[in-house]
């Protein structure tokens, strides 16, 4: 049986598309039940959530600049769209303040978290005290767009909004990547799978 915390609830604090599920703490081994559903009208919410939880993902923090300062959210739906022109996308839930900040400000930044940054993932997911509007206490820096990038990440992209596509309860933001980089000597990403943080095997 799935526990309630493994099922997405309306109004939950996690507001990125399939972003780092609703229970990030590692649990004891448990039996994984098989699942098969089909419905031309679209499968149910819980079955879809159970299915996508079997896909291992990296963890990012997407940041933007709002009227009152910096905003950020933990998101796993980050992807390359095109190399030429350089485009990348993120998906943000309709209830997130970050969505409004990106739509109005036209910029966003993505920091790919390392395995040492689990606390940051929790903070921006709302499961630990959220950062203030100046991100005080969190080392960060703006690049070209003014959106903050978090220090210590494995990689980063700084983006100007290229296109926004509303899709269900999320908006897909495609950004033109105007700056990007990778950290030296970092090869241990923060990974999320089955409602638990994981590490790559050596």
C-alpha positions in Angstrom: 0.0 0.0 0.0 1.1 3.5 -0.7 1.4 5.8 2.3 -0.5 9.1 2.2 2.8 11.0 2.1 3.7 9.3 -1.1 0.6 10.6 -2.9 0.5 14.2 -4.1 -2.1 16.2 -2.2 -3.7 19.4 -3.4 -2.2 22.5 -1.8 1.1 20.6 -0.9 4.3 22.6 -0.5 6.1 21.1 -3.4 5.2 23.1 -6.4 7.5 22.0 -9.2 6.4 19.4 -11.8 7.0 16.0 -10.1 9.4 17.9 -8.0 11.0 16.0 -5.3 8.0 14.1 -3.9 6.1 14.6 -0.7 8.3 12.5 1.6 12.0 13.1 1.2 13.2 11.2 4.2 14.6 7.8 3.5 12.4 4.9 4.6 13.1 1.3 5.4 12.9 -1.1 2.5 9.3 -1.8 1.5 7.6 -4.0 -1.0 6.9 -2.4 -4.4 3.5 -3.4 -5.7 3.0 -3.7 -9.5 0.6 -1.4 -11.3 -1.1 -1.4 -14.7 -3.8 1.0 -15.7 -5.3 2.2 -18.9 -8.0 4.8 -19.7 -8.4 6.7 -22.9 -9.8 9.6 -20.9 -6.5 9.8 -18.9 -5.4 7.7 -16.0 -6.1 8.7 -12.4 -3.8 11.1 -10.5 -2.5 8.5 -8.0 -1.6 6.0 -10.6 0.3 8.6 -12.6 2.2 9.7 -9.5 3.1 6.2 -8.6 4.4 5.6 -12.1 6.6 8.8 -12.3 8.1 8.1 -8.9 9.9 5.1 -10.5 11.9 7.5 -12.6 15.2 8.7 -11.0 15.8 12.4 -11.4 18.3 15.0 -10.5 17.4 17.8 -8.1 17.6 21.5 -8.9 16.6 24.8 -7.4 14.9 27.2 -9.8 15.3 30.9 -8.7 13.8 34.1 -9.8 13.4 37.7 -8.8 10.0 38.9 -7.4 8.7 42.2 -6.3 9.9 41.7 -2.8 13.2 40.0 -3.6 14.5 36.5 -4.4 12.3 33.4 -4.7 13.2 29.8 -5.3 11.7 26.3 -5.5 13.0 22.8 -5.6 12.3 21.3 -9.0 13.2 18.1 -10.8 11.7 18.8 -14.2 14.6 20.6 -15.8 15.7 19.6 -19.3 17.7 20.6 -22.3 15.5 21.6 -25.2 18.0 22.7 -27.9 21.7 23.2 -28.3 21.3 25.6 -31.2 19.8 27.9 -30.1 20.6 27.2 -26.4 17.3 26.5 -24.7 16.4 24.7 -21.5 13.1 24.2 -19.7 11.6 24.0 -16.2 8.0 23.2 -15.1 6.5 25.2 -12.3 3.2 24.6 -10.5 0.4 27.2 -11.0 0.3 28.0 -7.2 3.9 28.9 -6.9 5.1 32.4 -6.5 8.1 31.5 -8.6 5.7 31.1 -11.6 4.5 34.6 -11.3 8.0 36.0 -10.8 9.3 34.3 -14.0 6.3 35.3 -16.0 6.6 38.9 -15.0 10.4 39.3 -14.7 11.2 37.2 -17.7 14.3 35.5 -16.2 15.2 32.5 -14.1 18.2 30.5 -13.0 18.7 26.8 -12.3 21.2 25.4 -9.9 21.9 21.6 -10.2 22.4 20.4 -6.6 25.2 18.2 -5.4 24.7 15.3 -2.9 26.0 17.7 -0.1 23.0 20.1 -0.7 20.1 18.0 0.6 19.3 20.7 3.2 18.9 23.3 0.4 16.6 21.0 -1.5 14.5 20.7 1.7 14.5 24.4 2.3 13.3 25.4 -1.1 10.7 22.5 -1.1 9.2 24.0 2.1 10.1 21.1 4.4 12.7 23.2 6.3 12.7 26.9 7.1 12.4 28.8 3.9 15.1 31.4 2.9 14.2 35.0 3.3 13.8 37.3 0.3 17.5 38.2 0.2 18.7 34.5 0.6 20.7 35.7 3.6 22.8 32.8 5.0 22.8 31.1 1.7 25.9 31.8 -0.5 24.7 32.9 -3.9 25.5 35.1 -6.8 23.7 36.7 -9.7 25.1 36.5 -13.2 23.6 38.1 -16.3 19.9 38.1 -15.6 20.0 39.0 -11.9 18.4 35.7 -10.8 20.4 34.2 -8.0 22.5 31.0 -8.5 23.3 29.0 -5.4 27.0 28.4 -4.6 28.1 24.8 -4.3 26.0 23.4 -7.0 27.3 21.0 -9.6 26.2 23.1 -12.6 24.0 26.1 -13.4 22.1 27.9 -16.1 21.1 31.5 -16.3 18.1 32.0 -18.5 16.0 34.7 -20.2 12.4 33.6 -20.8 11.9 32.5 -24.4 8.5 30.9 -24.3 5.8 30.0 -21.7 3.4 27.1 -22.3 0.5 26.4 -19.9 0.0 22.7 -19.5 -2.5 21.4 -16.9 -1.6 22.7 -13.4 1.9 23.7 -14.5 3.6 26.2 -16.8 6.5 25.1 -18.9 9.0 27.9 -19.1 11.6 27.6 -21.9 14.6 29.8 -21.3 17.3 31.0 -23.6 20.5 30.1 -21.8 22.7 33.2 -21.6 25.2 31.8 -19.0 26.1 28.3 -17.8 28.8 26.5 -16.0 29.9 23.4 -14.0 31.8 23.2 -10.7 35.3 21.9 -10.7 35.8 18.4 -9.2 32.2 17.7 -8.5 30.7 14.5 -9.7 28.2 13.4 -7.0 24.8 14.7 -7.8 21.7 14.8 -5.5 19.3 12.2 -6.9 15.7 11.5 -6.1 13.9 8.2 -6.6 10.9 6.7 -4.9 10.4 9.5 -2.4 14.0 9.2 -1.2 17.2 11.1 -1.8 19.8 8.8 -3.3 23.5 8.8 -4.3 25.0 7.3 -7.4 26.9 4.1 -6.8 30.7 4.6 -7.1 
